[in-house]
Amino acid sequence: PSSRKQWKKLNFQEQKYASCVGYGKDLWNALREDTADLVICRSGSQHFRLPWDCLRSEMKKDWMELGLTRSMLDEGVPSPLTDTSFGDLNPVQQSAALRIGYREWLW
């Protein structure tokens, strides 16, 4: 797993994602021995969200479909649709939520 590699052995994408969640070379190398497998979740679920700049363009579109903007996502502001049941989302919004990583029971 990536969490067991030294910073210099991470590929560009791994370094990019690690940087987006607050790691730099020194911190990564200092913690890697004591850290259990680090999982960088790219689903955008309610438990973990990557900053806007770390998202692929398709995922940015999905978040926007759910009413979130760059600043809302970066600041952890919930979707204006939070109080809407999954079944009441329109089909495009449901598809976006599913691609991000939500499921009906999680929404």
VOGU-3710 file (C-alpha; in Angstrom, 3 decimals, decimal comma):
1> pssrkqwkkl> 0,000/0,000/0,000  0,979/3,623/-0,539  1,173/4,256/3,196  4,160/1,935/3,453  6,212/3,727/0,779  8,665/6,536/1,344  7,556/9,836/-0,203  10,113/9,592/-3,022  8,698/6,185/-4,005  5,130/7,478/-4,333
11> nfqeqkyasc> 4,077/8,138/-7,896  2,928/11,623/-8,926  -0,761/10,850/-8,381  -0,144/9,391/-4,906  1,914/12,448/-3,905  -0,808/14,740/-5,264  -3,558/13,059/-3,245  -1,399/12,892/-0,120  -0,641/16,619/-0,495  -4,309/17,435/-0,889
21> vgygkdlwna> -5,100/15,877/2,489  -2,287/17,671/4,260  0,786/15,485/3,885  4,176/16,708/2,791  7,403/14,762/2,381  8,593/15,141/5,976  5,258/14,390/7,633  4,599/11,424/5,322  7,977/9,856/6,011  7,720/10,507/9,765
31> lredtadlvi> 4,318/8,855/10,065  4,523/6,060/7,542  6,074/3,548/9,914  3,475/4,154/12,632  0,462/4,473/10,397  -1,788/1,584/9,583  -2,814/1,380/5,965  -3,787/4,888/4,939  -6,823/4,868/2,746  -7,400/7,943/0,663
41> crsgsqhfrl> -11,084/7,752/-0,119  -11,962/9,440/-3,378  -15,667/8,738/-3,120  -16,503/12,053/-1,509  -18,736/10,301/1,010  -19,924/12,206/4,044  -17,045/10,739/6,042  -14,271/12,134/3,909  -14,163/14,790/1,227  -11,207/15,791/-0,850
51> pwdclrsemk> -10,648/19,477/-1,491  -12,081/20,721/-4,783  -8,689/20,902/-6,496  -8,140/17,183/-5,902  -11,337/16,121/-7,674  -11,584/14,934/-11,254  -13,734/17,165/-13,466  -16,508/14,535/-13,602  -16,738/14,472/-9,814  -16,829/18,284/-9,664
61> kdwmelgltr> -19,834/18,177/-12,000  -21,510/15,596/-9,762  -21,008/17,736/-6,654  -22,379/20,766/-8,507  -25,408/18,699/-9,524  -26,022/18,217/-5,809  -25,853/21,971/-5,225  -22,323/22,240/-3,871  -19,792/24,831/-4,944  -16,023/24,824/-4,584
71> smldegvpsp> -16,108/26,895/-1,377  -18,926/24,805/0,144  -17,058/21,551/-0,449  -13,712/22,903/0,760  -15,340/24,286/3,917  -17,401/21,168/4,612  -20,750/22,903/4,105  -23,446/20,294/3,443  -25,449/20,109/0,262  -28,649/22,151/0,210
81> ltdtsfgdln> -30,277/18,837/-0,674  -29,299/17,216/2,640  -32,869/17,309/3,918  -34,199/15,847/0,668  -34,730/12,093/0,714  -32,809/10,098/-1,862  -36,079/9,076/-3,521  -37,039/12,730/-3,963  -33,833/13,619/-5,811  -34,305/13,828/-9,562
91> pvqqsaalri> -32,693/11,050/-11,650  -29,657/13,190/-12,556  -29,046/14,031/-8,887  -29,447/10,393/-7,859  -26,904/9,313/-10,471  -24,478/12,013/-9,320  -24,861/10,939/-5,691  -24,234/7,298/-6,598  -21,095/8,152/-8,592  -19,746/10,169/-5,649
101> gyrewlw> -20,196/7,193/-3,362  -23,528/7,739/-1,663  -26,141/5,017/-1,527  -29,818/5,446/-0,805  -29,352/4,228/2,779  -26,342/6,548/3,295  -27,908/9,671/1,809
//
